[in-house]
């Protein structure tokens, strides 16, 4: 029996150990959506996949579809953003909001674009960046109106409060709270 190998870029959202040397990863991909994939033997010192699958990183991964999970066959590290604390909460929220393996190419592009742009600039306010990213994620998932994206929290306190209110309404609409 032959398997089709899918190769795609993915944002590693989280990991959890299973068995003695394996891990299950939550990965946001452009073509496949949010997937859960196992990597066998990745916790061993000699694992070639070890460096490519760090949480809060962008990697190019190859996968095959198994019965329960996808299985990671190879990986190439592209960019690590674990040092950017302002990325952790939006990506954790993203993992909670996205259900099922449905492609979200626009959502992936927004998150990848935020990672790349944040990586290249250091003078952006962390809190403002986080608010804008959460707003974009909620918009892509249908929990925010397009007009809410035009609110600029960096201009004045009123814009900041309006965006926070819109984000809170979007999160309540998702029924996470």
N, C-alpha and C positions, 0 to 999 in steps of 0.2 A: 504494500500500500504506500503510495507516495503522498507527501504532504506539500501543500503550497506554503512557501515562505514569504511572509509579508515583511518588507523593510520600510521603516518609517521613522520620522523624528518623534520623540516623545519627551514630555516633561514628567520626571519622576516625582510624584507627589508624596508618597509615603512607602514604607516597607514594614513588614512584620516577619519575624522568624517562624519557620515551620521545620519540623523534624530536626535533625542534628546539624545539617550544613546548608539548608535551603532557605529561601525567602520568597514571600509573595509581595509583589509590588503593585501599587496603584499608579497607573500611567495615563496621562492625557495625551492622546494622539490626534492628529488632524483627520486622518482617514477612518479610524476605528472608534473614536470617541474615548470615553474613560474605560480602560480595561484593567483587569487584574491578571497579572502574569507571574508565573513561577520561574525562578532561576535555580537550577539544581547545582549544589556544591558551591554556591557563591560565597559562603561564609568561610571557606577554606582559604588558607594563605596563598595557595598556588592558583586560585581561580583567576581566569583571564577576564571574566565579566565584572569582577569586584569593583574596579575603578570606574566603570562606565555606568553603574547603577546606583550612584549615591543619591539620596533624597535631595530634593530641591536642585536638580540639575537637568540640563537639556542634553539628550543623547540620541544617537541614531541606533535603533535597535532592530533586530530581525526576530520574528516570532513565527511560531506555528500554532495552529488551533488545536487544543486538546479537548477532552470531554468536559472538564469543569473549568479549567483555566487556559489561558494562553501560556505558551512555554517560550522563554527567551533563549534563543540559540546563539546570538552574538550581539555585541554592543560596542559602540564607539562613543566615548565621552566628547561632548562638544563645548559645554559651558556649565560652570558651577555657579549657583547664585545662593548657596546656603548662608553665606555671610551677610546677605541682604535681609535683615530681620523683617523688613516691611513686606516681604514676599510670603512669609510663613502663614500669616492669618488669612490673606485672600485665597491662597492655594488650599488651605484647610477647609475654608468655606466652600470652595469650588468642589472639592471631593465630596462634601456632604450634599450639595445641591444637584450634582449631575448623577442621574440614575440610569443604569442600563448602558449597553454598548451601542450607542447611537452616535454617528459622526456629528461633530460640531466644528466644522472647519473655521468658521468665523471666530468662535470662542478660542480655539487654539491659536489663531493668528493674533488675537488681542493679547493673550497671555504671553506668547512668544515675543511679540513686539514690545510689551512692557518690560520683559526681562532684558532684552537687547538694549532698549533705550535707557533703562535704569543703569545698566552695566556701564554705559558710555558716559553717563553724567553723574557727578558726585555732589553737586550743589543743590539738588532738589530736596525739598522738605520731605522727610520720610512719611509723616502723617498725611500730607497732601497726596503723595504718590499712592499710598495705601487706599485712601478714600476714592481716588479716581479709578484705581484698578478694580476695587469692589463694585463701584458703580458700573463700570464697563462689563464686568462679569454678570451682574444682575440684569443689565440691559440685554446682553446676548442670550440669556436664559428666559427672557420675557417677563421679568419682575420689575423692570423700570421703564419709564417712557423715554423716548428719544430726547424730549425737552429737558429731562432731568440731567442728561449728559452735558448740556450746555451751561449748567450751574457751575460757576467757578469759585471754589473755596479759597483761592489765593487772593482774590480781589478784595473782598470785605467779609466781615463777620456774618452778615445776612446771607451771602452766598454759601458760606461754610455751613451755617445752620440749616439752610434749605436742602443742601446736598445730604447732610446727615439725616434729616427727616425723611427724604426720599429713599435713602438706603435702608433705614429702619422699616419703612412701610414695605419695601421690596422683600426684606428678610421675613417680615411677618406674613406676607403673602405666600412665601415659600413654605410656610408652616413648620419651620425649623424651631421656632420658639414656642 
